[in-house]
């Protein structure tokens, strides 16, 4: 079984490539390398013994997408990760986010329809819930007005996927709404490696801990939470990758109950920014230099998932806890420093 993974050299994509290869899927990987590095292909090969076939392709380049599908007529499914993903950046540069994230989705679905490929998994996000009125957020929670253009692109792409599935009866799709992926592969060979200054919490923590940044800014300390900092549902990227494998098998084996399905992926527990910092300090042995600053535009106060649907329908459950997440992220950071010094 051959699967196309867009954004496959990225953080979640690379871990999903590993999970699929370790379960006998043949993977074709495309990535424009705008926020990733080609070295990840060798890292994947070191873990699995297999180097995925790679195309340096942008999903917004429709002709290039066509050529990949022509070269691989045996592709049975697509997992779509490729997108810009920084909340704050999307607030400052919305048109770039709308052009990239929406056009990429449309191109893929058009070419899948043209080449009669039926199975599609979309990398969605908890941002579609905005700030829910009731927690935990379930798949039936109302879709709130997005708090950022990034979140809005996830909402719109879910609508594009659902409408396409209604129009093209052979198309089936699953939107996986995941919460906050952190951590790294236990091998220490792949992890989150943003180009430039990180926009996500965990790589900024580990980079501050290793001395790349002088301090970590904690955005907001006056939220209505126990310690005043924002609360998120953090999930280990290895658990997340396994969920993509399970969802893929569900579609291919025709076990889906509707042609369009949605699942939350999280642990069901919320942790504040300060709790994540304390976990990092415990598992790394590093004291972290951080500073409390004003809230950041586009951020919600708190959100965590109800995972009952994924637990029962997919038979999937997050297994790794917060300390395992922060420990593996630190081991990845140490590995990067070791490689840089050698």
Residue frames relative to the residue before (quaternion, step in Angstrom):
aa qw qx qy qz dx dy dz
X 1.0000 0.0000 0.0000 0.0000 0.00 0.00 0.00
X 0.1545 -0.8084 0.5649 0.0587 3.58 -0.73 1.09
X 0.1074 -0.7990 0.5917 0.0014 3.53 -0.87 1.09
X 0.2773 -0.7272 0.6030 0.1748 3.57 -1.05 0.83
X 0.0802 -0.7847 0.6141 0.0272 3.57 -0.87 1.00
X 0.2112 -0.7643 0.5981 0.1164 3.56 -0.70 1.10
X 0.7877 0.2057 -0.1868 0.5499 3.57 -0.96 0.82
X 0.2970 0.8271 -0.4380 0.1893 3.53 1.24 0.50
X 0.6335 0.5079 -0.3443 0.4714 3.58 1.25 -0.17
X 0.5441 0.6404 -0.3822 0.3844 3.57 1.31 -0.08
X 0.7929 -0.3527 0.2348 0.4381 3.52 -1.39 -0.03
X 0.7673 0.3250 -0.1922 0.5183 3.60 0.52 -1.12
X 0.6207 0.5723 -0.3412 0.4133 3.57 1.01 -0.80
X 0.6816 0.4936 -0.3060 0.4452 3.60 0.85 -0.92
X 0.6495 0.5009 -0.3204 0.4739 3.59 1.02 -0.74
X 0.6470 0.5061 -0.3184 0.4731 3.58 1.09 -0.68
X 0.5783 0.5577 -0.3672 0.4687 3.59 1.10 -0.66
X 0.6535 0.5149 -0.3073 0.4620 3.58 0.90 -0.95
X 0.6691 0.5072 -0.3054 0.4492 3.60 0.85 -0.97
X 0.6737 0.4885 -0.2981 0.4676 3.59 0.96 -0.85
X 0.6648 0.5006 -0.3152 0.4561 3.60 0.86 -0.89
X 0.6716 0.4960 -0.2990 0.4621 3.58 1.00 -0.77
X 0.7183 0.3519 -0.2382 0.5509 3.57 1.32 -0.13
X 0.6493 -0.6188 0.2787 0.3433 3.52 1.10 0.98
X 0.4427 0.6279 -0.5115 0.3848 3.58 1.07 0.69
X 0.3530 -0.6843 0.5977 0.2234 3.53 -1.21 0.68
X 0.1488 -0.8368 0.5259 0.0329 3.58 -0.63 1.13
X 0.1148 -0.7188 0.6816 0.0751 3.51 -1.12 0.88
X 0.1515 -0.8219 0.5489 0.0149 3.53 -0.66 1.17
X 0.0113 -0.7759 0.6301 0.0277 3.57 -0.95 0.86
X 0.1075 0.7691 -0.6184 0.1210 3.57 -1.08 0.79
X 0.3459 -0.7368 0.5331 0.2307 3.59 -1.01 0.70
X 0.4147 -0.7571 0.4193 0.2812 3.58 1.39 0.10
X 0.3307 0.7565 -0.5031 0.2554 3.60 1.16 0.55
X 0.7956 0.0960 -0.0640 0.5947 3.59 1.15 -0.51
X 0.6693 0.4147 -0.2997 0.5387 3.56 1.07 0.80
X 0.3574 -0.7350 0.5469 0.1816 3.54 -1.33 0.12
X 0.5363 -0.6580 0.4310 0.3061 3.56 -0.95 0.91
X 0.5284 0.6456 -0.4039 0.3752 3.60 1.21 -0.43
X 0.5467 0.6362 -0.4020 0.3672 3.58 1.16 -0.50
X 0.5639 0.6018 -0.3910 0.4087 3.62 1.15 -0.52
X 0.6704 0.4743 -0.2931 0.4896 3.58 0.98 -0.83
X 0.6229 0.5401 -0.3374 0.4543 3.57 1.08 -0.71
X 0.6306 0.5199 -0.3217 0.4782 3.57 1.04 -0.82
X 0.6537 0.5157 -0.3099 0.4589 3.57 0.95 -0.89
X 0.6266 0.5414 -0.3371 0.4478 3.60 1.05 -0.71
X 0.6843 0.4738 -0.2818 0.4774 3.58 1.09 -0.70
X 0.8210 0.2961 -0.1133 0.4748 3.58 0.76 -1.10
X 0.4425 -0.6797 0.4693 0.3493 3.59 1.18 -0.47
X 0.7073 0.3929 -0.2442 0.5345 3.57 1.32 0.04
X 0.2426 -0.7495 0.5960 0.1556 3.57 -0.93 0.86
X 0.3611 -0.7505 0.4987 0.2400 3.61 -0.51 1.08
X 0.5173 -0.6082 0.4911 0.3483 3.56 -1.14 0.59
X 0.1252 -0.8397 0.5284 -0.0026 3.55 -0.70 1.11
X 0.0605 -0.7557 0.6512 0.0350 3.53 -1.16 0.81
X 0.3006 -0.7228 0.5888 0.2012 3.57 -0.86 0.95
X 0.2146 0.7841 -0.5191 0.2639 3.51 0.15 1.41
X 0.2981 -0.7154 0.6051 0.1823 3.54 -1.13 0.75
X 0.4708 -0.6952 0.4593 0.2900 3.60 -0.81 0.95
X 0.6080 0.5460 -0.3650 0.4461 3.60 1.20 -0.27
X 0.6132 0.5125 -0.3385 0.4967 3.59 1.31 -0.14
X 0.2676 -0.8265 0.4753 0.1393 3.54 0.05 1.34
X 0.6321 0.5375 -0.3358 0.4459 3.59 0.98 -0.78
X 0.6570 0.5094 -0.3076 0.4628 3.58 0.96 -0.85
X 0.6196 0.5297 -0.3353 0.4724 3.59 1.05 -0.76
X 0.6258 0.5448 -0.3279 0.4517 3.58 0.97 -0.88
X 0.6692 0.5155 -0.3044 0.4402 3.56 0.88 -0.94
X 0.6319 0.5202 -0.3383 0.4644 3.61 1.01 -0.73
X 0.6732 0.4832 -0.3023 0.4710 3.60 0.90 -0.86
X 0.6234 0.5329 -0.3385 0.4613 3.60 1.05 -0.72
X 0.6870 0.4939 -0.2797 0.4537 3.57 1.00 -0.86
X 0.7798 0.2345 -0.1128 0.5694 3.58 1.23 -0.47
X 0.0547 -0.8469 0.5286 0.0154 3.60 0.40 1.19
X 0.6502 0.5288 -0.3147 0.4458 3.58 1.27 -0.23
X 0.3608 0.7102 -0.5200 0.3083 3.63 1.20 0.33
X 0.1840 -0.8079 0.5536 0.0840 3.58 -0.82 1.00
X 0.8149 0.0905 -0.0159 0.5723 3.59 1.17 -0.39
X 0.2147 -0.7475 0.6161 0.1247 3.55 -1.31 0.47
X 0.0992 -0.7341 0.6667 0.0821 3.54 -1.10 0.82
X 0.1717 -0.8401 0.5133 0.0341 3.55 -0.52 1.23
X 0.0199 -0.8053 0.5907 -0.0468 3.54 -0.41 1.34
X 0.5882 0.6563 -0.3690 0.2952 3.56 1.02 -0.86
X 0.3764 0.6855 -0.5490 0.2950 3.58 -0.59 1.20
X 0.4730 -0.5859 0.5476 0.3648 3.52 -1.28 0.29
X 0.1435 -0.8732 0.4656 -0.0151 3.58 -0.84 0.93
X 0.5476 0.6269 -0.4103 0.3725 3.64 1.15 0.22
X 0.4624 -0.7099 0.4628 0.2610 3.56 -0.63 1.18
X 0.7124 0.4706 -0.2737 0.4429 3.58 0.68 -1.08
X 0.6425 0.5259 -0.3136 0.4607 3.56 0.98 -0.85
X 0.6513 0.5260 -0.3187 0.4446 3.58 1.01 -0.80
X 0.6024 0.5455 -0.3505 0.4655 3.59 1.14 -0.64
X 0.7185 0.4499 -0.2410 0.4726 3.58 0.98 -0.87
X 0.8042 0.1527 -0.0496 0.5722 3.59 1.13 -0.64
X 0.0320 -0.8725 0.4870 0.0223 3.60 0.68 1.09
X 0.6580 0.5397 -0.3405 0.3997 3.61 0.88 -0.84
X 0.6095 0.5396 -0.3522 0.4619 3.58 1.06 -0.68
X 0.6617 0.5056 -0.2998 0.4654 3.58 0.99 -0.83
X 0.6706 0.4865 -0.3148 0.4632 3.59 0.89 -0.87
X 0.6549 0.5131 -0.3273 0.4480 3.60 0.89 -0.86
X 0.7217 0.4618 -0.2571 0.4470 3.57 0.73 -1.06
X 0.7601 0.4308 -0.2373 0.4248 3.56 0.61 -1.11
X 0.7055 0.4429 -0.2796 0.4774 3.60 1.01 -0.68
X 0.6670 0.5046 -0.3161 0.4478 3.59 0.89 -0.87
X 0.6184 0.5502 -0.3442 0.4431 3.59 1.00 -0.75
X 0.6541 0.5117 -0.3005 0.4690 3.57 0.96 -0.90
X 0.6702 0.5038 -0.3005 0.4547 3.58 0.85 -0.96
X 0.6458 0.5254 -0.3241 0.4492 3.60 0.90 -0.87
X 0.6703 0.5067 -0.3036 0.4491 3.57 0.86 -0.94
X 0.6932 0.4748 -0.2915 0.4572 3.59 0.82 -0.96
X 0.6238 0.5309 -0.3440 0.4590 3.60 1.03 -0.70
X 0.7075 0.4510 -0.2733 0.4705 3.57 0.86 -0.92
X 0.5951 0.5379 -0.3682 0.4700 3.60 1.09 -0.60
X 0.6431 0.5094 -0.3176 0.4754 3.58 0.98 -0.84
X 0.6579 0.5216 -0.3030 0.4509 3.58 0.96 -0.91
X 0.7725 0.3448 -0.1741 0.5041 3.60 0.97 -0.87
X 0.4497 -0.7331 0.4175 0.2932 3.60 1.32 0.30
X 0.3553 0.6852 -0.5413 0.3335 3.56 0.82 1.06
X 0.3047 -0.8454 0.4253 0.1080 3.54 -0.51 1.23
X 0.7800 0.4136 -0.1774 0.4348 3.58 0.93 -0.87
X 0.0189 0.8182 -0.5677 0.0888 3.56 -0.68 1.16
X 0.0711 -0.7663 0.6373 0.0390 3.55 -0.94 0.95
X 0.1807 -0.8047 0.5627 0.0560 3.52 -0.76 1.13
X 0.3835 -0.7079 0.5608 0.1932 3.49 -0.98 1.03
X 0.0235 0.8121 -0.5794 0.0647 3.56 0.00 1.31
X 0.3686 -0.7511 0.5285 0.1439 3.55 -1.27 -0.10
X 0.5766 -0.5760 0.4633 0.3481 3.53 -1.26 0.51
X 0.5018 0.6590 -0.4309 0.3582 3.59 1.22 -0.27
X 0.5480 0.6190 -0.4113 0.3838 3.62 1.16 -0.38
X 0.6466 0.5252 -0.3224 0.4496 3.60 1.18 -0.44
X 0.3207 -0.7309 0.5334 0.2800 3.59 1.21 -0.32
X 0.6689 -0.3732 0.3412 0.5448 3.58 -0.82 -1.05
X 0.2873 -0.7968 0.5005 0.1793 3.62 -0.13 1.25
X 0.5048 -0.6395 0.4914 0.3079 3.55 -1.16 0.68
X 0.7796 0.1828 -0.0818 0.5934 3.56 1.15 -0.71
X 0.1286 -0.7794 0.6104 0.0581 3.56 -1.00 0.89
X 0.5149 -0.1626 -0.8416 -0.0111 1.55 -2.14 1.31
X 0.5571 -0.5946 0.4667 0.3440 3.55 -1.28 0.46
X 0.1447 -0.7664 0.6202 0.0833 3.57 -0.91 0.96
X 0.6728 -0.4852 0.3613 0.4260 3.56 -1.27 0.20
X 0.6721 0.4751 -0.2906 0.4880 3.58 1.25 -0.40
X 0.4141 0.7027 -0.4818 0.3203 3.61 1.24 -0.01
X 0.5515 -0.6202 0.4292 0.3565 3.61 -0.96 0.78
X 0.4199 -0.6543 0.5630 0.2803 3.54 -1.12 0.73
X 0.2445 -0.7954 0.5428 0.1140 3.55 -0.51 1.23
X 0.6454 -0.4538 0.4192 0.4492 3.52 -1.31 0.17
X 0.4680 -0.7021 0.4552 0.2843 3.57 -0.69 1.10
X 0.3826 -0.7313 0.5220 0.2151 3.56 -1.07 0.78
X 0.7808 0.1560 -0.1199 0.5930 3.61 1.27 0.01
X 0.6137 -0.5315 0.4200 0.4056 3.61 -1.18 0.39
X 0.5877 0.5592 -0.3740 0.4494 3.62 1.04 -0.68
X 0.6830 0.4762 -0.2913 0.4710 3.58 0.81 -0.99
X 0.6402 0.5319 -0.3265 0.4479 3.56 1.02 -0.75
X 0.6254 0.5257 -0.3542 0.4551 3.61 1.02 -0.70
X 0.6274 0.5176 -0.3461 0.4675 3.61 1.06 -0.64
X 0.6361 0.5185 -0.3270 0.4686 3.59 0.99 -0.82
X 0.6892 0.4817 -0.2853 0.4600 3.58 0.80 -1.02
X 0.6582 0.5104 -0.3221 0.4501 3.60 0.93 -0.81
X 0.6041 0.5232 -0.3635 0.4788 3.60 1.07 -0.59
X 0.6507 0.5052 -0.3135 0.4723 3.59 1.00 -0.80
X 0.6256 0.5286 -0.3316 0.4682 3.59 1.00 -0.81
X 0.6653 0.5002 -0.3009 0.4654 3.58 0.93 -0.90
X 0.6707 0.4992 -0.3053 0.4558 3.59 0.85 -0.93
X 0.6657 0.4955 -0.3046 0.4675 3.60 0.91 -0.87
X 0.6418 0.5215 -0.3221 0.4609 3.59 1.02 -0.79
X 0.6460 0.5183 -0.3145 0.4639 3.58 1.00 -0.82
X 0.6347 0.5142 -0.3293 0.4736 3.60 1.05 -0.72
X 0.7057 0.4762 -0.2616 0.4547 3.57 1.00 -0.84
X 0.7802 0.2503 -0.1172 0.5611 3.58 1.04 -0.79
X 0.3190 -0.8204 0.4393 0.1796 3.60 0.03 1.31
X 0.6476 0.5300 -0.3352 0.4329 3.61 1.10 -0.52
X 0.6195 0.5649 -0.3392 0.4267 3.60 1.22 -0.40
X 0.0356 -0.7719 0.6348 -0.0006 3.56 -0.99 0.94
X 0.0030 -0.8358 0.5484 -0.0266 3.56 -0.95 0.78
X 0.1517 -0.7402 0.6464 0.1063 3.51 -1.29 0.53
X 0.1807 -0.7444 0.6342 0.1050 3.55 -0.95 0.97
X 0.1613 -0.7791 0.6023 0.0646 3.55 -0.70 1.13
X 0.1586 -0.7964 0.5804 0.0620 3.56 -0.45 1.25
X 0.0254 0.8342 -0.5508 0.0109 3.54 -0.16 1.17
X 0.5305 -0.6663 0.4589 0.2529 3.36 -1.29 0.76
X 0.7827 -0.3265 0.2066 0.4880 3.71 -0.44 -0.93
X 0.1834 -0.8144 0.5425 0.0937 3.61 -0.09 1.25
X 0.1004 0.7625 -0.6352 0.0704 3.56 -0.96 0.91
X 0.5772 0.5927 -0.4276 0.3642 3.59 -1.27 -0.05
X 0.2420 -0.7505 0.5985 0.1415 3.53 -1.36 -0.13
X 0.6591 -0.5008 0.3755 0.4168 3.56 -1.29 0.29
X 0.5652 -0.6377 0.3976 0.3401 3.63 -0.95 0.81
X 0.5751 0.5883 -0.3790 0.4238 3.60 1.21 -0.38
X 0.3864 -0.7167 0.4849 0.3194 3.57 1.18 -0.54
X 0.5495 0.6595 -0.3645 0.3610 3.58 1.30 0.11
X 0.7805 0.1291 -0.1025 0.6030 3.60 1.17 -0.46
X 0.1535 0.7637 -0.6119 0.1368 3.52 -1.17 0.74
X 0.6957 -0.4428 0.3382 0.4534 3.54 -1.26 -0.26
X 0.0560 0.8066 -0.5809 0.0942 3.55 -0.68 1.12
X 0.0619 -0.8271 0.5584 0.0184 3.60 0.32 1.21
X 0.4083 -0.6761 0.5531 0.2652 3.54 -1.14 0.67
X 0.7861 0.2032 -0.1889 0.5523 3.58 -0.73 1.04
X 0.7629 -0.3326 0.2661 0.4863 3.54 -1.24 -0.46
X 0.4500 -0.7100 0.4606 0.2850 3.63 -0.72 0.98
X 0.3169 -0.7220 0.5820 0.1992 3.54 -1.22 0.61
X 0.6807 0.4687 -0.2796 0.4886 3.58 1.23 -0.38
X 0.6525 -0.5853 0.3350 0.3456 3.54 -1.15 0.73
X 0.7279 0.4921 -0.2936 0.3766 3.59 0.58 -1.12
X 0.6900 0.4422 -0.3298 0.4687 3.66 0.76 -0.77
X 0.6067 0.5323 -0.3711 0.4591 3.59 1.11 -0.51
X 0.6148 0.5354 -0.3409 0.4681 3.59 1.07 -0.73
X 0.7192 0.4452 -0.2760 0.4565 3.60 0.71 -1.03
X 0.6523 0.5044 -0.3255 0.4628 3.60 1.02 -0.71
X 0.6232 0.5015 -0.3390 0.4953 3.58 1.14 -0.58
X 0.6445 0.5387 -0.3138 0.4427 3.56 0.99 -0.84
X 0.7252 0.4198 -0.2429 0.4888 3.59 1.05 -0.73
X 0.6123 -0.6149 0.3212 0.3791 3.58 1.30 -0.03
X 0.4301 0.7005 -0.4702 0.3212 3.60 1.23 0.16
X 0.7693 0.1818 -0.0985 0.6045 3.57 1.09 -0.80
X 0.5191 -0.6677 0.4297 0.3164 3.61 -0.98 0.75
X 0.8071 -0.0487 0.0463 0.5865 3.59 1.07 -0.64
X 0.4021 -0.6671 0.5735 0.2537 3.51 -1.36 0.37
X 0.2664 -0.7356 0.5981 0.1738 3.57 -0.95 0.86
X 0.1884 -0.7515 0.6251 0.0949 3.56 -0.86 1.04
X 0.2591 -0.8134 0.5057 0.1243 3.57 -0.35 1.28
X 0.8440 0.1057 -0.1255 0.5105 3.55 -0.47 1.26
X 0.0803 0.7868 -0.6090 0.0601 3.56 -0.79 1.04
X 0.6334 0.5162 -0.3258 0.4756 3.56 1.30 0.39
X 0.3298 0.7342 -0.5197 0.2865 3.57 1.17 0.58
X 0.5228 -0.6241 0.4780 0.3296 3.57 -1.24 0.45
X 0.3983 0.6665 -0.5036 0.3787 3.55 0.57 1.29
X 0.7114 -0.4810 0.2770 0.4311 3.64 -1.12 0.41
X 0.8081 0.2043 -0.1365 0.5354 3.64 0.92 -0.72
X 0.6100 -0.6084 0.3273 0.3880 3.59 1.29 0.27
X 0.6650 0.4708 -0.3192 0.4841 3.61 1.23 -0.19
X 0.6532 -0.5622 0.3544 0.3630 3.55 -1.23 0.61
X 0.2832 -0.7625 0.5667 0.1311 3.56 -1.13 0.78
X 0.0022 -0.7819 0.6224 -0.0349 3.53 -1.01 0.97
X 0.4292 -0.6419 0.5704 0.2801 3.51 -1.37 0.36
X 0.1246 -0.8166 0.5624 0.0361 3.58 -0.26 1.28
X 0.0756 -0.7989 0.5966 -0.0007 3.56 -0.93 0.97
X 0.4915 -0.6618 0.4815 0.2977 3.56 -1.00 0.86
X 0.5237 -0.6741 0.4268 0.2986 3.56 -0.85 1.01
X 0.6011 0.5509 -0.3679 0.4470 3.62 1.10 -0.52
X 0.6286 0.5062 -0.3252 0.4928 3.59 1.05 -0.75
X 0.6460 0.5339 -0.3115 0.4479 3.55 1.00 -0.87
X 0.6413 0.5260 -0.3190 0.4586 3.58 0.96 -0.87
X 0.6375 0.5293 -0.3284 0.4535 3.59 1.00 -0.82
X 0.6267 0.5423 -0.3387 0.4455 3.59 1.06 -0.71
X 0.6314 0.5212 -0.3375 0.4645 3.59 1.05 -0.69
X 0.6146 0.5395 -0.3332 0.4693 3.57 1.07 -0.73
X 0.6756 0.4926 -0.2892 0.4660 3.58 0.88 -0.97
X 0.6586 0.5053 -0.3096 0.4637 3.59 0.96 -0.86
X 0.6272 0.5388 -0.3263 0.4581 3.58 1.05 -0.81
X 0.6697 0.4885 -0.2969 0.4741 3.57 0.90 -0.92
X 0.5997 0.5685 -0.3553 0.4371 3.60 1.06 -0.71
X 0.6931 0.4670 -0.2788 0.4730 3.59 0.90 -0.91
X 0.6905 0.4944 -0.2932 0.4391 3.57 0.80 -1.01
X 0.7213 0.4178 -0.2356 0.4996 3.57 1.04 -0.80
X 0.4196 -0.7469 0.4264 0.2902 3.58 1.38 0.17
X 0.3557 0.7346 -0.4944 0.2991 3.57 0.96 0.90
X 0.4540 0.6876 -0.4529 0.3406 3.58 1.29 -0.05
X 0.3906 -0.7411 0.5040 0.2102 3.57 -1.06 0.78
X 0.7453 0.1254 -0.1248 0.6428 3.55 1.29 -0.37
X 0.6016 -0.5762 0.4062 0.3756 3.55 -1.23 0.40
X 0.7549 0.1940 -0.1464 0.6092 3.56 1.26 -0.43
X 0.0300 0.8101 -0.5809 0.0727 3.55 -0.62 1.15
X 0.1917 -0.7716 0.6006 0.0845 3.54 -1.19 0.66
X 0.0039 0.7932 -0.6087 0.0195 3.56 -1.01 0.88
X 0.3703 -0.6761 0.5922 0.2349 3.53 -1.11 0.79
X 0.0845 -0.7685 0.6311 0.0634 3.55 -1.09 0.74
X 0.3431 0.6932 -0.5665 0.2844 3.54 -0.51 1.25
X 0.5832 -0.5586 0.4340 0.3994 3.56 -1.25 -0.30
X 0.4673 -0.6655 0.4525 0.3660 3.57 1.21 -0.48
X 0.6847 0.4205 -0.2776 0.5266 3.58 1.30 0.08
X 0.2742 -0.7602 0.5666 0.1610 3.55 -1.07 0.75
X 0.0766 -0.7773 0.6234 0.0364 3.56 -1.03 0.82
X 0.4265 -0.6937 0.5180 0.2618 3.57 -1.02 0.81
X 0.6705 -0.4754 0.3748 0.4289 3.55 -1.31 0.29
X 0.6739 0.4945 -0.3084 0.4542 3.60 0.91 -0.84
X 0.6200 0.5249 -0.3490 0.4671 3.61 1.09 -0.59
X 0.6254 0.5155 -0.3380 0.4785 3.59 1.05 -0.71
X 0.6363 0.5248 -0.3229 0.4641 3.58 0.98 -0.84
X 0.6645 0.4991 -0.3090 0.4626 3.60 0.91 -0.88
X 0.6276 0.5213 -0.3362 0.4705 3.59 1.02 -0.75
X 0.6431 0.5187 -0.3205 0.4632 3.58 0.96 -0.87
X 0.6614 0.5089 -0.3145 0.4525 3.59 0.88 -0.91
X 0.6548 0.5140 -0.3063 0.4618 3.57 1.06 -0.76
X 0.7551 0.4128 -0.2327 0.4530 3.60 0.75 -1.01
X 0.7227 0.4264 -0.2449 0.4857 3.60 1.14 -0.56
X 0.3575 -0.7281 0.5005 0.3028 3.55 1.14 -0.63
X 0.5693 0.5924 -0.3701 0.4335 3.58 1.32 0.23
X 0.3312 -0.6933 0.5973 0.2300 3.57 -1.00 0.78
X 0.2531 -0.8046 0.5229 0.1231 3.58 -0.69 1.05
X 0.3146 -0.7243 0.5846 0.1862 3.55 -0.96 0.91
X 0.1558 0.7938 -0.5733 0.1299 3.59 -0.49 1.16
X 0.2037 -0.7716 0.5965 0.0860 3.51 -1.28 0.52
X 0.3691 -0.7176 0.5493 0.2171 3.55 -0.96 0.91
X 0.0072 0.8038 -0.5926 0.0520 3.59 -0.73 1.09
X 0.7326 -0.4222 0.2950 0.4450 3.58 -1.33 0.03
X 0.6550 -0.5019 0.4002 0.3986 3.53 -1.30 0.39
X 0.3758 -0.7102 0.5536 0.2190 3.55 -1.25 0.53
X 0.5315 -0.6368 0.4399 0.3441 3.64 -0.87 0.85
X 0.7898 0.3343 -0.2455 0.4519 3.57 -1.03 0.83
X 0.6016 0.5766 -0.3643 0.4158 3.61 1.19 -0.33
X 0.3129 -0.7202 0.5824 0.2104 3.58 -1.09 0.70
X 0.6296 -0.5849 0.3719 0.3511 3.54 -1.24 0.53
X 0.7828 -0.2018 0.1589 0.5667 3.54 0.77 -1.00
X 0.1060 0.7743 -0.6193 0.0747 3.53 -1.13 0.69
X 0.1235 0.7520 -0.6447 0.0599 3.52 -1.14 0.75
X 0.5465 -0.7016 0.3959 0.2288 3.50 -1.19 0.74
X 0.2885 -0.6024 0.6906 0.2774 3.41 -1.46 0.28
X 0.1467 -0.8243 0.5443 0.0513 3.59 -0.63 1.10
X 0.3160 0.7963 -0.4780 0.1936 3.60 1.26 0.14
X 0.6647 0.5192 -0.3239 0.4287 3.57 0.90 -0.89
X 0.6716 0.4769 -0.2997 0.4814 3.59 0.90 -0.88
X 0.6265 0.5433 -0.3386 0.4447 3.59 1.01 -0.78
X 0.7575 0.3977 -0.2153 0.4708 3.60 0.82 -0.98
X 0.7413 0.4298 -0.2381 0.4572 3.58 0.81 -1.01
X 0.7563 0.3572 -0.2029 0.5092 3.58 0.87 -0.92
X 0.3377 -0.7255 0.5220 0.2951 3.57 1.13 -0.57
X 0.5307 0.6141 -0.3941 0.4312 3.55 1.20 0.62
X 0.0573 0.7824 -0.6193 0.0326 3.56 -1.09 0.71
X 0.4914 -0.6373 0.5053 0.3117 3.57 -1.04 0.81
X 0.1976 -0.8254 0.5250 0.0631 3.57 -0.82 1.03
X 0.7135 0.4665 -0.2511 0.4585 3.60 1.09 -0.66
X 0.3552 -0.7733 0.4918 0.1843 3.59 -0.87 0.98
X 0.7554 -0.4149 0.2618 0.4344 3.55 -1.34 0.16
X 0.6526 0.5152 -0.3314 0.4459 3.61 0.91 -0.83
X 0.6402 0.5068 -0.3268 0.4759 3.60 1.06 -0.71
X 0.6164 0.5414 -0.3421 0.4582 3.57 1.11 -0.65
X 0.7236 0.4331 -0.2650 0.4676 3.59 0.74 -1.03
X 0.6205 0.5443 -0.3472 0.4451 3.60 1.05 -0.68
X 0.6908 0.4703 -0.2908 0.4659 3.61 0.85 -0.93
X 0.6186 0.5353 -0.3459 0.4595 3.60 1.08 -0.69
X 0.6566 0.4979 -0.3075 0.4758 3.60 1.03 -0.77
X 0.6300 0.5282 -0.3342 0.4609 3.59 0.99 -0.78
X 0.6240 0.5280 -0.3212 0.4782 3.58 1.09 -0.75
X 0.6543 0.5077 -0.3107 0.4665 3.60 0.95 -0.87
X 0.6430 0.5177 -0.3137 0.4692 3.59 1.01 -0.82
X 0.6303 0.5400 -0.3203 0.4567 3.57 1.06 -0.82
X 0.6456 0.5230 -0.3119 0.4609 3.57 1.00 -0.86
X 0.6517 0.5084 -0.3114 0.4689 3.58 0.99 -0.84
X 0.6356 0.5363 -0.3193 0.4543 3.57 1.01 -0.88
X 0.6659 0.4996 -0.2950 0.4690 3.59 0.95 -0.88
X 0.6438 0.5297 -0.3164 0.4526 3.56 1.01 -0.84
X 0.7091 0.4722 -0.2558 0.4569 3.56 1.00 -0.84
X 0.6626 0.5078 -0.3063 0.4575 3.60 1.21 -0.41
